[in-house]
């Protein structure tokens, strides 16, 4: 039995060292990128590009963000805003906002029946573009992209070996309550993963792709039967061993609109079930890692209570190990936090991280029991090949 104890301690030490190494990688990535692409923010990329922005509904900053997005449009960059149909509140706002812009268009996609509505909107936007530009850029409607950030996102594509790039997001606290902070922590775990080049993750809020790659890999047909755009594209890039560049300087910093633990868990459950659909091996590895490393946060208090009643001699060792584990998680989780003005102090992050880590297991484990996923009032049933087999609108 002693070997099991040594194995647990050894794995805990391994994960702690791994987090420290990954933390170094995370914080050094921006400096490495600047050194490799020194003029990425100012030097204009060569070629033409189409920007595709799926829109659904209107939030308070929607119109202002659309006006900011229009600033990147010119004779070489066209923007396509895509809605499901004209009944969407975004339709009239978009029509009025872009009416004086020759390089911006509104596309009505129609209702998706075999894939997610976002995928369908992107595909219809690409069709409306005539599929003639060199680069396809995919952005969320709430992503703030400046001409400098767009150049930074596209600059690595000058390398013939790189076929795609992506940025990421970060949560700026608004309410500063527990749910708001928990959402920041969950986004940080995704930030942690996307910074590791081995995985080639995509973030659909800001990603670019060479048109020739889109055509060669048959992404139109592929997306037309998938439940999500970015993680399914991750799976395809892994399958064909394509080189993807993460751009750590293109970060969308804003409040993500989630301020409750329930909604944060719903978001994370959806992200984790995408992994089950499209990167099954990494989903299993992630579950094991979460269950092992963070699961001890649930098990150790039970063991301590049991020792206090039945095995008093074990109480002190268990308490010491619990303290070491909590301290290790607090230190390890601080390295995945970005250094930025996000209204979330490092000290608060450190002391709350063991609680956040323990809660993270719940949405992840929920994905063990289903192949269905709910997104924007649509329930998708997906098979083991990642293909949507049924859709039910609620």
C-alpha atoms as a printed R data frame, in Angstrom:
    type eleno elety resid chain resno       x      y       z
1   ATOM     1    CA   UNK     A     1   0.000  0.000   0.000
2   ATOM     2    CA   UNK     A     2   2.974  2.269   0.623
3   ATOM     3    CA   UNK     A     3   3.729  2.286  -3.123
4   ATOM     4    CA   UNK     A     4   0.338  3.940  -3.799
5   ATOM     5    CA   UNK     A     5   1.196  6.731  -1.384
6   ATOM     6    CA   UNK     A     6   4.553  7.272  -3.095
7   ATOM     7    CA   UNK     A     7   2.803  7.299  -6.494
8   ATOM     8    CA   UNK     A     8   0.321  9.965  -5.362
9   ATOM     9    CA   UNK     A     9   3.065 12.136  -3.887
10  ATOM    10    CA   UNK     A    10   5.202 11.673  -7.013
11  ATOM    11    CA   UNK     A    11   2.342 12.680  -9.324
12  ATOM    12    CA   UNK     A    12   1.545 15.700  -7.160
13  ATOM    13    CA   UNK     A    13   5.178 16.823  -7.421
14  ATOM    14    CA   UNK     A    14   5.110 16.211 -11.197
15  ATOM    15    CA   UNK     A    15   1.980 18.343 -11.686
16  ATOM    16    CA   UNK     A    16   3.406 21.111  -9.509
17  ATOM    17    CA   UNK     A    17   6.633 21.232 -11.546
18  ATOM    18    CA   UNK     A    18   4.631 21.055 -14.777
19  ATOM    19    CA   UNK     A    19   2.540 24.069 -13.746
20  ATOM    20    CA   UNK     A    20   5.676 26.038 -12.913
21  ATOM    21    CA   UNK     A    21   7.212 25.177 -16.295
22  ATOM    22    CA   UNK     A    22   3.977 26.046 -18.104
23  ATOM    23    CA   UNK     A    23   3.825 29.297 -16.161
24  ATOM    24    CA   UNK     A    24   7.252 30.235 -17.431
25  ATOM    25    CA   UNK     A    25   6.089 29.432 -20.958
26  ATOM    26    CA   UNK     A    26   2.932 31.492 -20.563
27  ATOM    27    CA   UNK     A    27   4.741 34.605 -19.344
28  ATOM    28    CA   UNK     A    28   7.588 34.332 -21.873
29  ATOM    29    CA   UNK     A    29   5.356 33.782 -24.932
30  ATOM    30    CA   UNK     A    30   4.683 37.503 -25.600
31  ATOM    31    CA   UNK     A    31   8.416 38.324 -25.503
32  ATOM    32    CA   UNK     A    32   9.221 35.405 -27.800
33  ATOM    33    CA   UNK     A    33   6.527 36.510 -30.263
34  ATOM    34    CA   UNK     A    34   7.778 40.122 -30.311
35  ATOM    35    CA   UNK     A    35  11.293 38.921 -31.013
36  ATOM    36    CA   UNK     A    36  10.175 36.624 -33.833
37  ATOM    37    CA   UNK     A    37   7.742 39.129 -35.387
38  ATOM    38    CA   UNK     A    38   9.168 42.544 -34.385
39  ATOM    39    CA   UNK     A    39   6.956 44.577 -36.757
40  ATOM    40    CA   UNK     A    40   3.805 42.527 -36.388
41  ATOM    41    CA   UNK     A    41   1.737 45.372 -34.971
42  ATOM    42    CA   UNK     A    42   2.569 48.007 -37.555
43  ATOM    43    CA   UNK     A    43   3.740 46.390 -40.778
44  ATOM    44    CA   UNK     A    44   0.815 45.732 -43.148
45  ATOM    45    CA   UNK     A    45   0.297 42.111 -44.128
46  ATOM    46    CA   UNK     A    46   0.421 41.376 -47.837
47  ATOM    47    CA   UNK     A    47  -2.675 40.120 -49.583
48  ATOM    48    CA   UNK     A    48  -6.434 40.416 -49.145
49  ATOM    49    CA   UNK     A    49  -8.642 39.251 -46.317
50  ATOM    50    CA   UNK     A    50 -12.300 38.663 -45.541
51  ATOM    51    CA   UNK     A    51 -13.508 39.095 -41.961
52  ATOM    52    CA   UNK     A    52 -16.515 36.988 -40.940
53  ATOM    53    CA   UNK     A    53 -18.424 38.043 -37.824
54  ATOM    54    CA   UNK     A    54 -21.489 36.016 -36.760
55  ATOM    55    CA   UNK     A    55 -23.969 38.135 -34.801
56  ATOM    56    CA   UNK     A    56 -26.891 37.190 -32.589
57  ATOM    57    CA   UNK     A    57 -28.827 39.717 -30.568
58  ATOM    58    CA   UNK     A    58 -27.730 43.145 -29.374
59  ATOM    59    CA   UNK     A    59 -25.883 43.926 -26.155
60  ATOM    60    CA   UNK     A    60 -25.222 47.468 -24.790
61  ATOM    61    CA   UNK     A    61 -21.812 47.844 -26.461
62  ATOM    62    CA   UNK     A    62 -22.764 46.062 -29.700
63  ATOM    63    CA   UNK     A    63 -23.054 49.106 -31.971
64  ATOM    64    CA   UNK     A    64 -19.888 50.720 -30.639
65  ATOM    65    CA   UNK     A    65 -17.917 47.543 -31.202
66  ATOM    66    CA   UNK     A    66 -19.253 47.215 -34.750
67  ATOM    67    CA   UNK     A    67 -18.046 50.777 -35.458
68  ATOM    68    CA   UNK     A    68 -14.603 49.851 -34.118
69  ATOM    69    CA   UNK     A    69 -14.525 46.773 -36.322
70  ATOM    70    CA   UNK     A    70 -15.381 48.853 -39.383
71  ATOM    71    CA   UNK     A    71 -12.147 50.795 -38.932
72  ATOM    72    CA   UNK     A    72 -10.130 47.824 -40.219
73  ATOM    73    CA   UNK     A    73 -12.051 47.641 -43.514
74  ATOM    74    CA   UNK     A    74 -10.423 48.952 -46.697
75  ATOM    75    CA   UNK     A    75  -9.956 47.949 -50.323
76  ATOM    76    CA   UNK     A    76  -8.050 44.810 -49.258
77  ATOM    77    CA   UNK     A    77 -10.139 43.917 -46.207
78  ATOM    78    CA   UNK     A    78 -13.859 43.267 -46.417
79  ATOM    79    CA   UNK     A    79 -16.141 42.563 -43.476
80  ATOM    80    CA   UNK     A    80 -19.171 40.266 -43.508
81  ATOM    81    CA   UNK     A    81 -21.586 40.463 -40.578
82  ATOM    82    CA   UNK     A    82 -23.798 37.370 -40.573
83  ATOM    83    CA   UNK     A    83 -27.164 36.963 -38.849
84  ATOM    84    CA   UNK     A    84 -29.638 34.097 -38.965
85  ATOM    85    CA   UNK     A    85 -32.363 36.284 -40.490
86  ATOM    86    CA   UNK     A    86 -33.764 39.817 -40.430
87  ATOM    87    CA   UNK     A    87 -35.817 39.095 -37.305
88  ATOM    88    CA   UNK     A    88 -32.601 39.173 -35.267
89  ATOM    89    CA   UNK     A    89 -32.325 42.556 -33.479
90  ATOM    90    CA   UNK     A    90 -28.750 42.812 -34.737
91  ATOM    91    CA   UNK     A    91 -29.923 42.996 -38.366
92  ATOM    92    CA   UNK     A    92 -31.317 46.547 -38.340
93  ATOM    93    CA   UNK     A    93 -28.483 47.839 -36.162
94  ATOM    94    CA   UNK     A    94 -25.954 46.418 -38.610
95  ATOM    95    CA   UNK     A    95 -27.761 47.762 -41.687
96  ATOM    96    CA   UNK     A    96 -27.865 51.271 -40.234
97  ATOM    97    CA   UNK     A    97 -24.281 51.166 -38.947
98  ATOM    98    CA   UNK     A    98 -22.615 49.973 -42.163
99  ATOM    99    CA   UNK     A    99 -24.724 51.910 -44.681
100 ATOM   100    CA   UNK     A   100 -21.888 54.322 -45.507
101 ATOM   101    CA   UNK     A   101 -19.181 51.638 -45.742
102 ATOM   102    CA   UNK     A   102 -18.437 50.140 -49.143
103 ATOM   103    CA   UNK     A   103 -16.405 47.246 -47.746
104 ATOM   104    CA   UNK     A   104 -18.880 45.959 -45.152
105 ATOM   105    CA   UNK     A   105 -21.876 43.700 -45.785
106 ATOM   106    CA   UNK     A   106 -24.723 42.037 -43.894
107 ATOM   107    CA   UNK     A   107 -25.523 38.419 -44.772
108 ATOM   108    CA   UNK     A   108 -28.671 36.511 -43.820
109 ATOM   109    CA   UNK     A   109 -27.619 32.895 -43.367
110 ATOM   110    CA   UNK     A   110 -30.923 31.183 -42.638
111 ATOM   111    CA   UNK     A   111 -31.508 28.499 -40.022
112 ATOM   112    CA   UNK     A   112 -28.962 25.732 -39.464
113 ATOM   113    CA   UNK     A   113 -30.287 22.157 -39.526
114 ATOM   114    CA   UNK     A   114 -27.110 19.998 -39.457
115 ATOM   115    CA   UNK     A   115 -24.509 22.047 -37.570
116 ATOM   116    CA   UNK     A   116 -24.268 24.829 -35.011
117 ATOM   117    CA   UNK     A   117 -25.769 28.159 -36.045
118 ATOM   118    CA   UNK     A   118 -22.367 29.806 -35.664
119 ATOM   119    CA   UNK     A   119 -20.758 27.323 -38.072
120 ATOM   120    CA   UNK     A   120 -23.612 27.827 -40.515
121 ATOM   121    CA   UNK     A   121 -23.300 31.609 -40.332
122 ATOM   122    CA   UNK     A   122 -19.562 31.413 -41.035
123 ATOM   123    CA   UNK     A   123 -20.082 29.091 -43.998
124 ATOM   124    CA   UNK     A   124 -22.748 31.354 -45.507
125 ATOM   125    CA   UNK     A   125 -20.515 34.370 -44.974
126 ATOM   126    CA   UNK     A   126 -17.684 32.653 -46.849
127 ATOM   127    CA   UNK     A   127 -20.050 31.803 -49.696
128 ATOM   128    CA   UNK     A   128 -21.213 35.438 -49.858
129 ATOM   129    CA   UNK     A   129 -17.603 36.612 -50.078
130 ATOM   130    CA   UNK     A   130 -17.071 34.784 -53.356
131 ATOM   131    CA   UNK     A   131 -14.215 32.803 -51.736
132 ATOM   132    CA   UNK     A   132 -11.521 34.846 -53.445
133 ATOM   133    CA   UNK     A   133  -9.507 36.507 -50.664
134 ATOM   134    CA   UNK     A   134  -6.177 35.142 -49.459
135 ATOM   135    CA   UNK     A   135  -7.042 35.022 -45.767
136 ATOM   136    CA   UNK     A   136 -10.221 34.240 -43.859
137 ATOM   137    CA   UNK     A   137 -10.535 35.883 -40.438
138 ATOM   138    CA   UNK     A   138 -13.203 34.745 -37.970
139 ATOM   139    CA   UNK     A   139 -14.190 37.061 -35.110
140 ATOM   140    CA   UNK     A   140 -16.876 37.166 -32.439
141 ATOM   141    CA   UNK     A   141 -19.101 40.239 -32.481
142 ATOM   142    CA   UNK     A   142 -17.768 41.335 -29.089
143 ATOM   143    CA   UNK     A   143 -14.106 40.938 -30.036
144 ATOM   144    CA   UNK     A   144 -12.336 44.274 -30.166
145 ATOM   145    CA   UNK     A   145  -9.839 44.144 -33.043
146 ATOM   146    CA   UNK     A   146  -7.800 47.187 -34.071
147 ATOM   147    CA   UNK     A   147  -5.832 47.516 -37.332
148 ATOM   148    CA   UNK     A   148  -2.655 46.902 -35.297
149 ATOM   149    CA   UNK     A   149  -4.071 43.770 -33.673
150 ATOM   150    CA   UNK     A   150  -5.306 42.489 -37.019
151 ATOM   151    CA   UNK     A   151  -1.829 42.931 -38.511
152 ATOM   152    CA   UNK     A   152  -0.375 41.126 -35.508
153 ATOM   153    CA   UNK     A   153  -2.824 38.249 -35.954
154 ATOM   154    CA   UNK     A   154  -2.062 37.895 -39.668
155 ATOM   155    CA   UNK     A   155   1.687 38.500 -39.717
156 ATOM   156    CA   UNK     A   156   2.746 34.887 -38.935
157 ATOM   157    CA   UNK     A   157   0.854 33.696 -42.020
158 ATOM   158    CA   UNK     A   158   3.713 35.092 -44.121
159 ATOM   159    CA   UNK     A   159   5.542 31.938 -43.021
160 ATOM   160    CA   UNK     A   160   4.648 29.229 -45.606
161 ATOM   161    CA   UNK     A   161   4.649 26.561 -42.902
162 ATOM   162    CA   UNK     A   162   1.982 28.325 -40.794
163 ATOM   163    CA   UNK     A   163  -1.587 27.880 -42.016
164 ATOM   164    CA   UNK     A   164  -3.578 29.501 -39.210
165 ATOM   165    CA   UNK     A   165  -3.325 31.825 -36.205
166 ATOM   166    CA   UNK     A   166  -5.479 32.707 -33.233
167 ATOM   167    CA   UNK     A   167  -5.618 35.030 -30.245
168 ATOM   168    CA   UNK     A   168  -7.546 34.600 -26.998
169 ATOM   169    CA   UNK     A   169  -9.733 36.334 -24.388
170 ATOM   170    CA   UNK     A   170  -9.414 37.466 -20.787
171 ATOM   171    CA   UNK     A   171 -12.080 38.385 -18.276
172 ATOM   172    CA   UNK     A   172 -12.045 41.868 -16.745
173 ATOM   173    CA   UNK     A   173 -13.994 41.709 -13.488
174 ATOM   174    CA   UNK     A   174 -17.130 43.809 -13.362
175 ATOM   175    CA   UNK     A   175 -19.193 42.778 -10.336
176 ATOM   176    CA   UNK     A   176 -16.187 41.253  -8.557
177 ATOM   177    CA   UNK     A   177 -18.401 38.640  -6.922
178 ATOM   178    CA   UNK     A   178 -17.516 34.955  -6.547
179 ATOM   179    CA   UNK     A   179 -19.129 33.908  -9.856
180 ATOM   180    CA   UNK     A   180 -17.358 36.670 -11.770
181 ATOM   181    CA   UNK     A   181 -14.026 35.598 -10.284
182 ATOM   182    CA   UNK     A   182 -14.745 31.911 -10.924
183 ATOM   183    CA   UNK     A   183 -15.339 32.671 -14.602
184 ATOM   184    CA   UNK     A   184 -11.942 34.394 -14.726
185 ATOM   185    CA   UNK     A   185 -10.330 31.293 -13.258
186 ATOM   186    CA   UNK     A   186 -12.007 28.998 -15.803
187 ATOM   187    CA   UNK     A   187 -10.866 31.207 -18.673
188 ATOM   188    CA   UNK     A   188  -7.359 31.090 -17.200
189 ATOM   189    CA   UNK     A   189  -7.367 27.288 -17.391
190 ATOM   190    CA   UNK     A   190  -8.144 27.579 -21.099
191 ATOM   191    CA   UNK     A   191  -5.442 30.279 -21.386
192 ATOM   192    CA   UNK     A   192  -3.058 27.798 -19.777
193 ATOM   193    CA   UNK     A   193  -3.866 25.161 -22.439
194 ATOM   194    CA   UNK     A   194  -3.722 27.440 -25.462
195 ATOM   195    CA   UNK     A   195  -0.251 28.681 -24.492
196 ATOM   196    CA   UNK     A   196   1.198 25.174 -24.863
197 ATOM   197    CA   UNK     A   197   2.198 24.896 -28.577
198 ATOM   198    CA   UNK     A   198   1.862 21.105 -28.606
199 ATOM   199    CA   UNK     A   199  -1.929 21.311 -28.515
200 ATOM   200    CA   UNK     A   200  -2.561 23.829 -31.351
201 ATOM   201    CA   UNK     A   201  -5.830 24.998 -29.777
202 ATOM   202    CA   UNK     A   202  -8.026 27.579 -31.493
203 ATOM   203    CA   UNK     A   203 -10.132 30.294 -29.954
204 ATOM   204    CA   UNK     A   204 -13.070 31.124 -32.214
205 ATOM   205    CA   UNK     A   205 -13.273 34.706 -31.014
206 ATOM   206    CA   UNK     A   206 -10.267 35.667 -33.161
207 ATOM   207    CA   UNK     A   207  -8.675 33.250 -35.600
208 ATOM   208    CA   UNK     A   208  -7.357 33.449 -39.157
209 ATOM   209    CA   UNK     A   209  -6.870 30.804 -41.813
210 ATOM   210    CA   UNK     A   210  -5.316 30.684 -45.264
211 ATOM   211    CA   UNK     A   211  -7.958 30.205 -47.952
212 ATOM   212    CA   UNK     A   212  -5.958 27.473 -49.661
213 ATOM   213    CA   UNK     A   213  -5.885 25.516 -46.384
214 ATOM   214    CA   UNK     A   214  -9.644 25.990 -46.025
215 ATOM   215    CA   UNK     A   215 -10.116 24.472 -49.470
216 ATOM   216    CA   UNK     A   216  -7.490 21.710 -49.271
217 ATOM   217    CA   UNK     A   217  -8.762 20.383 -45.936
218 ATOM   218    CA   UNK     A   218 -12.409 20.583 -47.025
219 ATOM   219    CA   UNK     A   219 -13.361 22.726 -44.042
220 ATOM   220    CA   UNK     A   220 -16.645 23.792 -45.652
221 ATOM   221    CA   UNK     A   221 -17.938 20.226 -45.649
222 ATOM   222    CA   UNK     A   222 -16.338 19.512 -42.282
223 ATOM   223    CA   UNK     A   223 -17.891 22.486 -40.464
224 ATOM   224    CA   UNK     A   224 -21.293 21.837 -42.039
225 ATOM   225    CA   UNK     A   225 -21.744 18.800 -39.764
226 ATOM   226    CA   UNK     A   226 -20.001 19.962 -36.581
227 ATOM   227    CA   UNK     A   227 -21.280 21.517 -33.350
228 ATOM   228    CA   UNK     A   228 -18.533 24.115 -32.907
229 ATOM   229    CA   UNK     A   229 -16.026 26.013 -35.021
230 ATOM   230    CA   UNK     A   230 -12.789 26.362 -33.058
231 ATOM   231    CA   UNK     A   231 -12.271 23.051 -31.242
232 ATOM   232    CA   UNK     A   232 -13.438 21.055 -34.264
233 ATOM   233    CA   UNK     A   233 -10.854 22.985 -36.304
234 ATOM   234    CA   UNK     A   234  -8.279 22.092 -33.638
235 ATOM   235    CA   UNK     A   235  -9.075 18.419 -34.234
236 ATOM   236    CA   UNK     A   236  -8.660 18.824 -37.992
237 ATOM   237    CA   UNK     A   237  -5.301 20.587 -37.656
238 ATOM   238    CA   UNK     A   238  -4.049 17.847 -35.344
239 ATOM   239    CA   UNK     A   239  -5.208 15.170 -37.771
240 ATOM   240    CA   UNK     A   240  -3.348 16.700 -40.725
241 ATOM   241    CA   UNK     A   241  -0.404 17.913 -38.604
242 ATOM   242    CA   UNK     A   242  -0.762 21.525 -39.715
243 ATOM   243    CA   UNK     A   243   1.227 24.268 -38.025
244 ATOM   244    CA   UNK     A   244  -0.833 26.790 -36.076
245 ATOM   245    CA   UNK     A   245   0.560 29.940 -34.445
246 ATOM   246    CA   UNK     A   246  -0.877 31.242 -31.190
247 ATOM   247    CA   UNK     A   247  -0.596 35.046 -31.045
248 ATOM   248    CA   UNK     A   248  -0.313 36.044 -27.371
249 ATOM   249    CA   UNK     A   249  -0.539 39.763 -28.184
250 ATOM   250    CA   UNK     A   250  -4.062 39.539 -29.621
251 ATOM   251    CA   UNK     A   251  -6.050 39.369 -26.393
252 ATOM   252    CA   UNK     A   252  -9.661 40.464 -26.099
253 ATOM   253    CA   UNK     A   253  -9.811 41.993 -22.639
254 ATOM   254    CA   UNK     A   254 -13.361 42.668 -21.489
255 ATOM   255    CA   UNK     A   255 -16.018 41.396 -19.128
256 ATOM   256    CA   UNK     A   256 -17.385 38.119 -20.490
257 ATOM   257    CA   UNK     A   257 -20.904 38.683 -19.188
258 ATOM   258    CA   UNK     A   258 -20.918 35.825 -16.643
259 ATOM   259    CA   UNK     A   259 -21.289 36.682 -12.959
260 ATOM   260    CA   UNK     A   260 -22.775 33.515 -11.429
261 ATOM   261    CA   UNK     A   261 -21.227 30.164 -10.558
262 ATOM   262    CA   UNK     A   262 -24.064 28.344 -12.337
263 ATOM   263    CA   UNK     A   263 -23.507 30.131 -15.659
264 ATOM   264    CA   UNK     A   264 -19.745 29.770 -15.367
265 ATOM   265    CA   UNK     A   265 -20.168 26.020 -14.883
266 ATOM   266    CA   UNK     A   266 -22.527 25.828 -17.857
267 ATOM   267    CA   UNK     A   267 -19.909 27.574 -19.979
268 ATOM   268    CA   UNK     A   268 -17.142 25.235 -18.810
269 ATOM   269    CA   UNK     A   269 -19.295 22.125 -19.285
270 ATOM   270    CA   UNK     A   270 -19.895 23.166 -22.884
271 ATOM   271    CA   UNK     A   271 -16.181 23.775 -23.473
272 ATOM   272    CA   UNK     A   272 -15.277 20.427 -21.940
273 ATOM   273    CA   UNK     A   273 -17.850 18.454 -23.905
274 ATOM   274    CA   UNK     A   274 -16.389 19.965 -27.092
275 ATOM   275    CA   UNK     A   275 -13.134 18.248 -26.109
276 ATOM   276    CA   UNK     A   276 -15.047 14.977 -25.785
277 ATOM   277    CA   UNK     A   277 -16.472 15.449 -29.273
278 ATOM   278    CA   UNK     A   278 -13.292 16.438 -31.086
279 ATOM   279    CA   UNK     A   279 -10.175 15.670 -29.013
280 ATOM   280    CA   UNK     A   280 -11.207 12.545 -27.138
281 ATOM   281    CA   UNK     A   281  -7.723 11.630 -25.901
282 ATOM   282    CA   UNK     A   282  -7.105 15.098 -24.471
283 ATOM   283    CA   UNK     A   283 -10.543 15.042 -22.866
284 ATOM   284    CA   UNK     A   284  -9.636 11.809 -21.052
285 ATOM   285    CA   UNK     A   285  -6.232 13.174 -20.024
286 ATOM   286    CA   UNK     A   286  -7.841 16.367 -18.771
287 ATOM   287    CA   UNK     A   287 -10.391 14.444 -16.737
288 ATOM   288    CA   UNK     A   288  -7.679 12.319 -15.163
289 ATOM   289    CA   UNK     A   289  -5.560 15.365 -14.338
290 ATOM   290    CA   UNK     A   290  -8.454 17.287 -12.816
291 ATOM   291    CA   UNK     A   291  -9.758 14.292 -10.887
292 ATOM   292    CA   UNK     A   292  -6.342 13.381  -9.535
293 ATOM   293    CA   UNK     A   293  -4.822 16.758  -8.723
294 ATOM   294    CA   UNK     A   294  -7.907 18.741  -7.739
295 ATOM   295    CA   UNK     A   295  -9.960 15.738  -6.575
296 ATOM   296    CA   UNK     A   296  -7.749 15.496  -3.529
297 ATOM   297    CA   UNK     A   297  -9.250 18.790  -2.391
298 ATOM   298    CA   UNK     A   298 -12.539 16.918  -1.942
299 ATOM   299    CA   UNK     A   299 -11.097 13.645  -0.608
300 ATOM   300    CA   UNK     A   300  -8.573 14.893   1.947
301 ATOM   301    CA   UNK     A   301 -11.150 16.612   4.242
302 ATOM   302    CA   UNK     A   302 -13.086 13.315   4.333
303 ATOM   303    CA   UNK     A   303  -9.913 11.388   5.167
304 ATOM   304    CA   UNK     A   304  -9.001 13.898   7.871
305 ATOM   305    CA   UNK     A   305 -12.438 13.565   9.444
306 ATOM   306    CA   UNK     A   306 -12.170  9.775   9.282
307 ATOM   307    CA   UNK     A   307  -8.684  9.815  10.820
308 ATOM   308    CA   UNK     A   308  -9.868 12.046  13.655
309 ATOM   309    CA   UNK     A   309 -12.499  9.426  14.530
310 ATOM   310    CA   UNK     A   310 -10.862  6.102  13.694
311 ATOM   311    CA   UNK     A   311  -7.080  6.582  13.159
312 ATOM   312    CA   UNK     A   312  -5.759  9.495  15.253
313 ATOM   313    CA   UNK     A   313  -2.143  8.636  14.365
314 ATOM   314    CA   UNK     A   314  -2.868  9.512  10.717
315 ATOM   315    CA   UNK     A   315  -4.340 12.909  11.573
316 ATOM   316    CA   UNK     A   316  -1.097 14.919  11.727
317 ATOM   317    CA   UNK     A   317   0.415 13.490   8.466
318 ATOM   318    CA   UNK     A   318  -2.859 14.097   6.636
319 ATOM   319    CA   UNK     A   319  -3.126 17.651   7.932
320 ATOM   320    CA   UNK     A   320   0.476 18.383   6.920
321 ATOM   321    CA   UNK     A   321  -0.041 16.909   3.461
322 ATOM   322    CA   UNK     A   322  -3.308 18.840   3.022
323 ATOM   323    CA   UNK     A   323  -1.524 22.069   3.894
324 ATOM   324    CA   UNK     A   324   1.270 21.287   1.416
325 ATOM   325    CA   UNK     A   325  -1.264 20.451  -1.297
326 ATOM   326    CA   UNK     A   326  -3.247 23.651  -0.709
327 ATOM   327    CA   UNK     A   327  -0.067 25.736  -0.770
328 ATOM   328    CA   UNK     A   328   1.101 23.935  -3.930
329 ATOM   329    CA   UNK     A   329  -2.180 24.648  -5.709
330 ATOM   330    CA   UNK     A   330  -2.168 28.290  -4.617
331 ATOM   331    CA   UNK     A   331   1.362 28.749  -5.956
332 ATOM   332    CA   UNK     A   332   0.756 26.677  -9.080
333 ATOM   333    CA   UNK     A   333  -2.449 28.497 -10.019
334 ATOM   334    CA   UNK     A   334  -0.856 31.939  -9.724
335 ATOM   335    CA   UNK     A   335   1.408 31.196 -12.685
336 ATOM   336    CA   UNK     A   336  -1.547 30.819 -15.061
337 ATOM   337    CA   UNK     A   337  -2.814 34.327 -14.323
338 ATOM   338    CA   UNK     A   338  -1.966 37.029 -16.853
339 ATOM   339    CA   UNK     A   339  -0.238 40.175 -15.656
340 ATOM   340    CA   UNK     A   340  -2.805 42.807 -16.580
341 ATOM   341    CA   UNK     A   341  -5.295 45.240 -15.073
342 ATOM   342    CA   UNK     A   342  -8.256 42.884 -14.724
343 ATOM   343    CA   UNK     A   343  -9.483 44.072 -11.282
344 ATOM   344    CA   UNK     A   344  -8.440 40.723  -9.792
345 ATOM   345    CA   UNK     A   345  -5.521 40.977  -7.357
346 ATOM   346    CA   UNK     A   346  -2.946 38.196  -7.323
347 ATOM   347    CA   UNK     A   347  -3.340 37.694  -3.567
348 ATOM   348    CA   UNK     A   348  -7.100 37.154  -3.879
349 ATOM   349    CA   UNK     A   349  -6.528 34.871  -6.861
350 ATOM   350    CA   UNK     A   350  -4.034 32.812  -4.874
351 ATOM   351    CA   UNK     A   351  -6.254 32.250  -1.831
352 ATOM   352    CA   UNK     A   352  -9.400 31.499  -3.853
353 ATOM   353    CA   UNK     A   353  -7.717 29.198  -6.392
354 ATOM   354    CA   UNK     A   354  -8.029 25.957  -4.329
355 ATOM   355    CA   UNK     A   355 -11.793 26.561  -4.053
356 ATOM   356    CA   UNK     A   356 -12.046 27.336  -7.760
357 ATOM   357    CA   UNK     A   357  -9.953 24.265  -8.587
358 ATOM   358    CA   UNK     A   358 -12.240 22.013  -6.536
359 ATOM   359    CA   UNK     A   359 -15.344 23.425  -8.277
360 ATOM   360    CA   UNK     A   360 -13.762 22.950 -11.718
361 ATOM   361    CA   UNK     A   361 -14.122 19.174 -11.373
362 ATOM   362    CA   UNK     A   362 -17.929 19.340 -11.290
363 ATOM   363    CA   UNK     A   363 -18.608 20.581 -14.867
364 ATOM   364    CA   UNK     A   364 -15.789 18.438 -16.238
365 ATOM   365    CA   UNK     A   365 -17.163 15.241 -14.686
366 ATOM   366    CA   UNK     A   366 -20.666 16.037 -15.964
367 ATOM   367    CA   UNK     A   367 -19.403 15.416 -19.491
368 ATOM   368    CA   UNK     A   368 -18.840 11.745 -18.626
369 ATOM   369    CA   UNK     A   369 -22.540 11.057 -18.803
370 ATOM   370    CA   UNK     A   370 -23.755 12.664 -22.010
371 ATOM   371    CA   UNK     A   371 -23.134 13.227 -25.707
372 ATOM   372    CA   UNK     A   372 -25.673 16.042 -25.825
373 ATOM   373    CA   UNK     A   373 -24.804 19.703 -25.589
374 ATOM   374    CA   UNK     A   374 -26.960 22.814 -25.127
375 ATOM   375    CA   UNK     A   375 -25.910 26.090 -26.754
376 ATOM   376    CA   UNK     A   376 -28.053 29.176 -27.461
377 ATOM   377    CA   UNK     A   377 -31.346 27.328 -26.823
378 ATOM   378    CA   UNK     A   378 -30.441 24.445 -29.129
379 ATOM   379    CA   UNK     A   379 -29.707 20.900 -27.922
380 ATOM   380    CA   UNK     A   380 -27.209 19.039 -30.106
381 ATOM   381    CA   UNK     A   381 -26.720 15.279 -30.165
382 ATOM   382    CA   UNK     A   382 -23.249 14.413 -31.411
383 ATOM   383    CA   UNK     A   383 -21.813 10.969 -32.226
384 ATOM   384    CA   UNK     A   384 -18.321  9.675 -31.453
385 ATOM   385    CA   UNK     A   385 -17.014 11.065 -34.756
386 ATOM   386    CA   UNK     A   386 -18.036 14.572 -33.754
387 ATOM   387    CA   UNK     A   387 -20.872 14.752 -36.289
388 ATOM   388    CA   UNK     A   388 -24.182 16.341 -35.321
389 ATOM   389    CA   UNK     A   389 -26.856 13.659 -35.579
390 ATOM   390    CA   UNK     A   390 -29.826 15.592 -34.165
391 ATOM   391    CA   UNK     A   391 -30.792 19.155 -33.228
392 ATOM   392    CA   UNK     A   392 -33.692 20.291 -31.072
393 ATOM   393    CA   UNK     A   393 -34.595 23.952 -30.684
394 ATOM   394    CA   UNK     A   394 -36.091 24.875 -27.321
